[in-house]
Every structure is written in structure tokens, then in C-alpha cells.
Amino acid sequence: MINLELNLVRSFVAIAEVRSFTRAGERLGRSQSAISLQIRRLEDQIGLRLLSRDPRHVVLTADGEAFLPQARRLLRLNDEILSGLTGGDVEGEVRLGAPEDFATVHLPEILGEFTRANPKATLAVTCDLTLNLLEQLRDGALDLALVKREPLGPDVGVRVWREPLVWVGADESLVEMDGPLPLVVAPSPCVYRKRAITALDGQRRAWRCAYTSPSLAGQQAALRAGLGITVLPSEMVPPDLVRLGPKQGLPALADTEIALMRASTAVPMAAERLAEFILTSLDRQHSLAEDQRHSSRP
């Protein structure tokens, strides 16, 4: 029977999030050499190589990718047990920013569970465009932010979700019409807007912005009114709208990502607890979604 040492597991999770031994050491208050030794001990304990590293890059192996969500669950359970035994509930306000569409679909259950587990913590949630969230994070108005991004790598937050994108409209008629394709989009800069325009330009298909709104509700109302088509994450398509794609002559869309970012200054303990809570919960949601996709295949 192997008993994992939680301090080794915590070091692994920190490296997986920042993809740097040095930055992980800074977060945990340890030297780079100490972190390296801990990872070596962890890999020896479980008999698997978790990280592939060279002087410039740190990459999770397949075993490391599989171990990461389990490691987060283990740490979260440990922290919850200690908090319950010692009465060490975190206190204070956590200021979280998130895109409206992602917050609407994925966050309510997670945030409700967090507040029940940490009744002395309070949440102030701001829904806005990614550019505005990044500005608020830089200005110190937010402790944490979930932001949409292109797959940029580990230096721009911790990836928490990968979003398959699809074209969406009221029906196929707009795609079949002559003239520039009408688009329903958020104001620039927006990852979905950029992805739609880039894909159409690559296809050399003419387009025009028929309706612009920062609000998800406003965009969906425009779609239902037949003002244009848009790009949405696959899981966020309302049942009364139609998915469009290559069958209708539209270009394929690459995935985007959601990343969790912390303020550059020290964040309160309640914010650190929420960050770990979000990472663990979204790992669990992603695993369940993957299981459902695999089970639905013939």
C-alpha cells in the first residue's frame, strides 16, 4: 500500500498550473531545487513519469494529465477535512470575473457549492467581456478571472476548459442567401468574433456585422429574429436554435480555451480556496462530459 505525501502532490499541481518549477516554488515558498526533488520523489512513489521537462519547457505526460484531476480532488478533500476539524473556514470577499456565457452555464452550481462549504466567504461576481476582465484584474478590481483566450500556453493563466465552437442560427436560410453573410457578434475584441471572421476570411467569403451586442441575451434574441448567425461553444447552443457547419458551406472552427487568472498581487486566502475549488470542479465536469461523449458513440 502506497501512501502519497500531500506536499509532493501539491507541488505537482502547482507545476502543472504554471508549467515552471521556479514559479511553482515561488507560489509554495520553496526553492526550485526543492521542488525538483519533490517531483522526483512523487514519481518514484507511484512509479510513473508525470512531467517531461527540459531547461525551457515543462509538459505533462499522458500519465501526468490523467493524475492531475485526481491530485486536485485529493488536495481539496484534505483541505475540507482540516477546515472542518479546526474550524478554519476562510473568510472575506472574493472578487471573481467571468464571461457571461461561461458563467451562466458552468459556474452557478460550482459557486453555490463553494459558498455552502465556506459560509464565511462572500462572492462578488462580475460578468463582462474578456478584455474588460483583464483590465479589472490588472487594476486590482478582481482577485480571479476566467477569461476566453486562444491556445496561448501556460503563461496566460491556467487552462480550465476547452471549448469546441459551432456556427449557430435560426435556420439555414441565412447561409443560403446571396450577398455578405450577416453576423451576430460581441464587440471587438472577442475571441468568438475573431474566430468567425478569421474562418470566413480564410474561405474568402464576404461577411458583414448585422448585429453587435455585449450581452449573450441580446445576441440570442438577434439570432432568433433571424438577423444573422454567430459562433458559440457547442454546449451553450439553445435548443431552439440550429447548429450550422460544413454541410451548409461554412468553414470549420478550431477550439478556444477558458483560462483562470489570478491578480498579480497577493490574493486573499478565500480567493485561493475558490481558485482550487473551480479547478477541481471543472476537471470533474470535463471528465463527466468526456465520459458522456464516449458512451454516446456507436
Secondary structure, 3 states (H helix, E strand, C coil): CCCCCHHHHHHHHHHHHHCCHHHHHHHHCCCHHHHHHHHHHHHHHHCCCCEEECCCCEEECHHHHHHHHHHHHHHHHHHHHHHHHHCCCCCEEEEEEECHHHHHHHHHHHHHHHHHHCCCEEEEEEECCHHHHHHHHHCCCCCEEEEEECCCCCCCCEEEEEECEEEEECCCHHHHCCCCEEEEECCCCCHHHHHHHHHHHHCCCCEEEEEECCCHHHHHHHHHCCCCEEEEEHHHCCCCCEEECHHHCCCCCCCEEEEEEECCCCCCHHHHHHHHHHHHHHHHHHHHHHHHHHHHCC
